[in-house]
Amino acid sequence: MRRDLGNEVEFMTCMWFDSIDAIKAFVGEDYSVSHVPAAAQAVLLRFDARAAHFEVLDRRAQ
């Protein structure tokens, strides 16, 4: 997702995982650490160091 904020642009990425264990397999045991690849870090002014996790209540077929 993207939104313009005057002289900046904010991006938000939503990632879907089947379980907390799947997240840990992707980012490590401390699964609330944000996954921001080095190439992305190099061009970002700032980014959230911690990720927020939400439970999906309703998932419909696409």
N, C-alpha and C positions, 0 to 999 in steps of 0.2 A: 504494500500500500504506500501511497505517496500523498503528501500535501505540501502546498507552498505556504511558507511562513515569512512573508516579506522578503528579506535578503537571504533566507535559508530555505532548504527543502528538507522535510522530514520523511524518512522511510520507516515502515514497520513491516516486519516479516512474520508471517504465521506459518508454523511448521506443525504437522500432524504426526503424532506417534501413537502407537497402540497401548503403551504402558510407560510407567516411570522407568522400568528396567530398560526399555528401548531407548529412552532419552539418555540414561546412564551409559549405554553402549555407544552412543553417538558422541557425547561430550565428556564423559567421565563420571566418577562417583559424585562430585559436587555438581549436580545437574542444573543448578540455578545460575551457573556461570554462563554468560552469553557466548554463543558461538559466532565470532566475527572473524572471518579469514583475514590473514595479514594483508592481502591485496585490497580488501575493503577498508581495513583500518588505515591504510596508507592514504586514502582519499577522503576519509571522513573527518570532519572537524571534531566530532565527539560521538560517543555511542554509549548505550547503557551497559554497564559491566555485569548486571544481573538480569536474568530472564524472568518473566512472569509466566506461570503455568496455570492453565484453566482446564476444568473438566468439561468435555463436550456433552451437553444434555440432549441434543437432538441432531442426528446426522442423517441427512436424506441422500438418497442415491442421486448421482449427477447425471 
